[in-house]
Amino acid sequence: MRVALIHDWVVGLRGGERVLDELLDLFPQADVFTLFHAPGSTTERIDAHVRGTSPLNRLPGACRHYRKLLPLYPWAVRRLAVHDYDLVLSVHHAVAKAVRLEPGTPHLCYCLTPMRYIWDQADAYLGHGFRRLVAAPFAASLRRFDRRTAGPTQVSRFVAISETVARRVERHYGRRASIVYPPVDIRRFRPHPLGPRDYYLLVTSFGPYKRAELAVQACERLGRELVVVGDGPRRRAVEARARGRVQFVGRVPDTELAEWVSRCRALLQPQEEDFGIAAVEAQATGRPVIAFDRGGAAETVRPWFEGADGATGIWFSTQSAAALAEAILRFEAAEKRFHPELLRRHAERFSTERFRSAMAWEVEQLREAAGPAEPGA
């Protein structure tokens, strides 16, 4: 079976790229197509399988400034040369699912989320002022393109990474999606023999919706130490305003990340995540998660309350520094109630092995389904 894997861009190793790498384990002969490819930025396996990029990839500095080229994405994705494949599997969060297909090619879309910039996170990315007004016609055009390339003539089957994303797929595209949680390599994350140290941890890419400033402000209110791992477009602004015991360590290798995670008192997740791989990684090391109770956290973190059995973290329901600070205090009052072994067992529900098995089943269901996909939209 000839398989093509479509990914929006391959310019850094984050959750979506880890999904792509696992799919290459499931389909070791697959070819990868993407809008942008920065060799050496993800894994050797991904680099070895990239067979095609969009015309935008040839622009000077494209892999550094790819976000600025968003208006050209619909044009670019339709120019990827994807021919003569028995199966197309897109890992979608921007325009990957819109790749032009040959008639009758089965297409499974593994949806990380419908495009945030124009749907659920438009306020965070575009704001409410002049910028939002100027962007409105373009955003409306992108929404029409996104819907048009989500129909059954383009995508044979949708699979979402969480119930949260499945609801978005139905709301924005009018399509039903089954659910396969993304792979978490819990083998890299294990309880530390020396136990936790006295700091809280934030793992973030500093995107507009990540709300990193809430974790900083909450720890400053309480005088708690916070370690911030990661980098991104808003890091300088957040770091410039930070006071108190806050340490920004930037991007770190996987082994160092596992060390930071396994030694924290708890991981802080102030944002609404589509799924939230970092929260599962923390639980794999036996460390609890203090999370905003929307999105993926509602599926990956079991909240503690008096008399709760099997809790793996604390929820808070208002996205503010005050609410997060109050949740930290609730965690500290119940800290001894969290058992590393139980948290580890809970994290095993999201292992790479379960992901591969579930995705293989989804592909088999697609291939057995009557009536292959019609020509691309």
Secondary structure, DSSP 8 states (H G I E B T S, - for coil): --EEEEEEEESS-SHHHHHHHHHHHHSTT-EEEEEEE-TTSS-HHHHHHEEEE-GGGGSTTTTTSGGGGGGGHHHHHTT----S-SEEEEEESSSGGG----TT--EEEEES-S-TTTTTTHHHHH-SSHHHHHHHHHHHHHHHHHHHTTSTTT-SEEEESSHHHHHHHHHHH---EEE----B-GGG----TT---S-EEEE----GGG-HHHHHHHHHHHT--EEEE---TTHHHHHHH--SSEEEEES--HHHHHHHHHHSSEEEE-S-BSS-HHHHHHHHTT--EEEESSBTHHHH--B--TT-SS--EEEE-S-SHHHHHHHHHHHHHHGGG--HHHHHHHHGGGBHHHHHHHHHHHHHHHHHSSS---S--
